[in-house]
Amino acid sequence: MPATRTAPARVTPPRRKAPLTHDPEALTWALTQYGQTQGWLAGQLGVSKGHMSEIMKGTRGLTVEKLKLTAQLLGCPESVLRAKAGQ
């Protein structure tokens, strides 16, 4: 009986982490100042609560459009929520 060959496992190179458009600490501060929850903001932005949690932790970014909408929803300048240089 001939030996069975298996294909070598594919190795996926790690993704380059794109810089965040937002500052997670500033977003947390603004949300607290506005008196709302992550769940509320997730609903307003049309994302899941899990997705919002990742945005708040800084493991997932916001699109420029959602960053602008977030600033409008929280009544603060967009510059407050933007990531600082080198972040």
N, CA, C and O of each residue as an XYZ file, in Angstrom:
348
protein
N       0.849     -1.176      0.000
C       0.000      0.000      0.000
C       0.898      1.244      0.000
O       1.781      1.376      0.847
N       0.663      2.171     -0.972
C       1.520      3.342     -1.055
C       1.310      4.276      0.140
O       0.222      4.336      0.714
N       2.361      4.997      0.500
C       2.288      5.950      1.608
C       1.415      7.135      1.206
O       1.462      7.605      0.069
N       0.633      7.598      2.144
C      -0.231      8.752      1.898
C       0.550     10.027      2.174
O       1.174     10.177      3.224
N       0.505     10.930      1.225
C       1.201     12.205      1.406
C       0.195     13.274      1.819
O      -0.930     13.320      1.321
N       0.612     14.103      2.712
C      -0.230     15.230      3.109
C       0.471     16.518      2.691
O       1.698     16.615      2.706
N      -0.315     17.470      2.330
C       0.238     18.765      1.929
C       0.779     19.478      3.160
O       0.213     19.353      4.246
N       1.857     20.218      3.004
C       2.372     20.976      4.149
C       1.359     22.027      4.589
O       0.623     22.584      3.775
N       1.338     22.278      5.859
C       0.410     23.279      6.397
C       0.795     24.657      5.869
O       1.974     24.999      5.780
N      -0.203     25.422      5.529
C       0.053     26.786      5.079
C       0.309     27.675      6.279
O      -0.378     27.602      7.298
N       1.286     28.489      6.133
C       1.609     29.433      7.197
C       1.186     30.812      6.723
O       1.691     31.317      5.720
N       0.259     31.414      7.449
C      -0.213     32.747      7.108
C       0.667     33.763      7.819
O       0.793     33.730      9.044
N       1.270     34.659      7.063
C       2.099     35.672      7.727
C       1.234     36.578      8.588
O       0.079     36.840      8.249
N       1.780     37.059      9.696
C       0.990     37.949     10.555
C       0.632     39.230      9.812
O       1.418     39.756      9.024
N      -0.567     39.712     10.082
C      -1.006     40.962      9.462
C      -0.302     42.134     10.114
O      -0.045     42.148     11.318
N      -0.004     43.095      9.298
C       0.557     44.322      9.848
C      -0.566     45.074     10.533
O      -1.618     45.306      9.939
N      -0.353     45.443     11.744
C      -1.393     46.146     12.493
C      -1.454     47.598     12.029
O      -0.482     48.345     12.141
N      -2.601     47.976     11.513
C      -2.791     49.350     11.056
C      -2.913     50.270     12.274
O      -3.457     49.868     13.303
N      -2.417     51.481     12.163
C      -2.552     52.411     13.291
C      -4.023     52.757     13.534
O      -4.821     52.829     12.600
N      -4.354     52.964     14.776
C      -5.729     53.319     15.137
C      -6.029     54.759     14.733
O      -5.150     55.621     14.753
N      -7.275     55.002     14.368
C      -7.702     56.369     14.059
C      -8.170     57.075     15.321
O      -8.268     58.301     15.352
N      -8.460     56.295     16.369
C      -9.008     56.874     17.596
C      -8.119     56.567     18.796
O      -7.290     55.657     18.762
N      -8.310     57.337     19.843
C      -7.623     57.135     21.114
C      -8.617     56.433     22.043
O      -9.596     57.050     22.465
N      -8.386     55.144     22.374
C      -9.343     54.414     23.202
C      -9.625     55.077     24.553
O     -10.766     55.064     25.016
N      -8.607     55.653     25.188
C      -8.819     56.320     26.478
C      -9.703     57.548     26.322
O     -10.571     57.802     27.157
N      -9.485     58.306     25.259
C     -10.309     59.496     25.014
C     -11.747     59.092     24.701
O     -12.690     59.768     25.113
N     -11.911     57.998     23.978
C     -13.255     57.526     23.656
C     -13.984     57.095     24.926
O     -15.163     57.404     25.103
N     -13.289     56.387     25.803
C     -13.886     55.976     27.077
C     -14.275     57.203     27.898
O     -15.367     57.254     28.463
N     -13.390     58.183     27.963
C     -13.660     59.416     28.711
C     -14.891     60.129     28.150
O     -15.781     60.528     28.901
N     -14.935     60.288     26.815
C     -16.053     61.013     26.193
C     -17.373     60.279     26.413
O     -18.401     60.910     26.658
N     -17.349     58.963     26.328
C     -18.565     58.172     26.525
C     -19.059     58.323     27.962
O     -20.262     58.431     28.199
N     -18.139     58.329     28.914
C     -18.493     58.512     30.322
C     -19.061     59.905     30.558
O     -20.061     60.063     31.258
N     -18.421     60.913     29.972
C     -18.894     62.290     30.128
C     -20.292     62.468     29.541
O     -21.098     63.234     30.070
N     -20.576     61.765     28.456
C     -21.884     61.861     27.816
C     -22.931     61.064     28.579
O     -24.130     61.259     28.379
N     -22.482     60.163     29.456
C     -23.403     59.392     30.288
C     -24.054     58.228     29.565
O     -25.179     57.841     29.882
N     -23.349     57.673     28.597
C     -23.906     56.553     27.855
C     -23.008     55.324     27.969
O     -21.897     55.387     28.495
N     -23.519     54.217     27.465
C     -22.820     52.941     27.565
C     -22.241     52.534     26.212
O     -22.590     53.090     25.170
N     -21.348     51.548     26.260
C     -20.798     50.982     25.031
C     -21.916     50.394     24.178
O     -21.900     50.519     22.953
N     -22.876     49.760     24.820
C     -24.007     49.166     24.107
C     -24.798     50.210     23.341
O     -25.193     49.980     22.198
N     -25.030     51.358     23.964
C     -25.740     52.451     23.296
C     -24.962     52.914     22.063
O     -25.528     53.067     20.980
N     -23.652     53.136     22.244
C     -22.832     53.620     21.139
C     -22.767     52.577     20.024
O     -22.804     52.929     18.844
N     -22.671     51.309     20.386
C     -22.665     50.242     19.380
C     -23.931     50.308     18.530
O     -23.868     50.205     17.305
N     -25.075     50.480     19.180
C     -26.341     50.581     18.457
C     -26.390     51.781     17.533
O     -26.895     51.686     16.414
N     -25.870     52.909     17.991
C     -25.862     54.130     17.179
C     -24.955     53.996     15.958
O     -25.244     54.534     14.890
N     -23.845     53.264     16.138
C     -22.886     53.103     15.045
C     -23.212     51.916     14.141
O     -22.627     51.764     13.068
N     -24.153     51.074     14.583
C     -24.526     49.909     13.782
C     -23.511     48.784     13.828
O     -23.335     48.057     12.850
N     -22.833     48.638     14.982
C     -21.882     47.535     15.160
C     -22.326     46.693     16.350
O     -23.133     47.140     17.164
N     -21.799     45.477     16.449
C     -22.161     44.609     17.565
C     -21.491     45.094     18.851
O     -20.538     45.871     18.812
N     -21.997     44.630     19.975
C     -21.391     44.996     21.264
C     -19.965     44.454     21.365
O     -19.086     45.106     21.928
N     -19.743     43.261     20.816
C     -18.392     42.686     20.820
C     -17.420     43.524     20.008
O     -16.280     43.749     20.415
N     -17.888     43.983     18.854
C     -17.068     44.854     18.001
C     -16.762     46.153     18.746
O     -15.633     46.643     18.720
N     -17.786     46.708     19.413
C     -17.596     47.953     20.162
C     -16.599     47.753     21.294
O     -15.783     48.633     21.566
N     -16.660     46.607     21.951
C     -15.722     46.310     23.031
C     -14.286     46.320     22.511
O     -13.385     46.842     23.168
N     -14.079     45.742     21.328
C     -12.738     45.735     20.735
C     -12.288     47.146     20.368
O     -11.109     47.472     20.507
N     -13.200     47.976     19.906
C     -12.875     49.372     19.593
C     -12.460     50.091     20.880
O     -11.479     50.834     20.897
N     -13.219     49.862     21.954
C     -12.917     50.529     23.230
C     -11.566     50.085     23.785
O     -10.865     50.878     24.415
N     -11.196     48.825     23.558
C      -9.907     48.299     24.038
C      -8.744     48.720     23.153
O      -7.584     48.659     23.561
N      -9.066     49.147     21.938
C      -8.003     49.537     21.016
C      -7.465     48.385     20.193
O      -6.423     48.517     19.553
N      -8.161     47.254     20.200
C      -7.720     46.126     19.382
C      -8.370     46.151     18.004
O      -8.040     45.334     17.143
N      -9.275     47.069     17.799
C      -9.945     47.237     16.517
C     -10.145     48.730     16.300
O     -10.400     49.470     17.250
N     -10.034     49.164     15.075
C     -10.144     50.593     14.795
C     -11.522     51.036     14.352
O     -12.404     50.222     14.078
N     -11.680     52.327     14.290
C     -12.884     52.962     13.755
C     -12.555     53.491     12.363
O     -11.447     53.968     12.117
N     -13.520     53.403     11.462
C     -13.324     54.064     10.168
C     -13.397     55.573     10.410
O     -13.907     56.028     11.433
N     -12.886     56.322      9.464
C     -12.922     57.787      9.588
C     -14.370     58.260      9.693
O     -14.679     59.176     10.455
N     -15.257     57.623      8.919
C     -16.671     58.013      8.941
C     -17.293     57.744     10.317
O     -18.034     58.575     10.843
N     -16.984     56.577     10.893
C     -17.554     56.243     12.204
C     -16.925     57.098     13.308
O     -17.574     57.383     14.314
N     -15.686     57.504     13.128
C     -15.048     58.405     14.091
C     -15.766     59.754     14.092
O     -16.035     60.320     15.152
N     -16.073     60.263     12.902
C     -16.790     61.543     12.795
C     -18.178     61.431     13.417
O     -18.611     62.325     14.144
N     -18.871     60.338     13.131
C     -20.204     60.126     13.689
C     -20.142     60.004     15.212
O     -20.998     60.540     15.916
N     -19.137     59.303     15.715
C     -18.977     59.151     17.159
C     -18.803     60.506     17.827
O     -19.414     60.779     18.860
N     -17.972     61.347     17.240
C     -17.761     62.698     17.795
C     -19.076     63.475     17.821
O     -19.376     64.159     18.800
N     -19.852     63.372     16.757
C     -21.149     64.061     16.711
C     -22.089     63.517     17.776
O     -22.746     64.286     18.478
N     -22.155     62.198     17.900
C     -23.050     61.572     18.876
C     -22.692     61.947     20.309
O     -23.572     62.126     21.151
N     -21.381     62.065     20.581
C     -20.930     62.360     21.949
C     -20.759     63.853     22.196
O     -20.379     64.265     23.292
N     -21.039     64.662     21.180
C     -20.980     66.111     21.353
C     -19.602     66.635     21.686
O     -19.450     67.543     22.504
N     -18.596     66.058     21.047
C     -17.240     66.543     21.316
C     -16.506     66.717     19.986
O     -16.885     66.113     18.982
N     -15.458     67.540     19.979
C     -14.701     67.713     18.750
C     -14.034     66.392     18.329
O     -13.583     65.613     19.169
N     -13.986     66.168     17.053
C     -13.354     64.956     16.537
C     -11.892     64.868     16.980
O     -11.376     63.773     17.203
N     -11.231     66.011     17.106
C      -9.819     66.033     17.494
C      -9.599     65.417     18.873
O      -8.520     64.892     19.148
N     -10.601     65.474     19.740
C     -10.479     64.865     21.080
C     -10.375     63.353     20.966
O      -9.656     62.723     21.741
N     -11.078     62.768     20.019
C     -11.120     61.314     19.880
C     -10.018     60.756     18.986
O      -9.741     59.558     19.029
N      -9.390     61.600     18.180
C      -8.367     61.115     17.253
C      -7.142     60.591     17.995
O      -6.781     61.088     19.062
N      -6.510     59.573     17.404
C      -5.276     59.032     17.953
C      -4.188     60.099     17.851
O      -4.108     60.833     16.866
N      -3.371     60.169     18.867
C      -2.272     61.124     18.881
C      -1.108     60.536     18.094
O      -1.024     59.317     17.942
N      -0.228     61.361     17.601
C       0.926     60.901     16.837
C       1.747     59.922     17.658
O       2.000     60.147     18.842
N       2.158     58.839     17.026
C       2.974     57.839     17.699
C       2.198     56.850     18.528
O       2.799     56.019     19.209
N       0.904     56.908     18.494
C       0.072     56.012     19.299
C      -0.198     54.740     18.567
O      -0.884     53.861     19.089
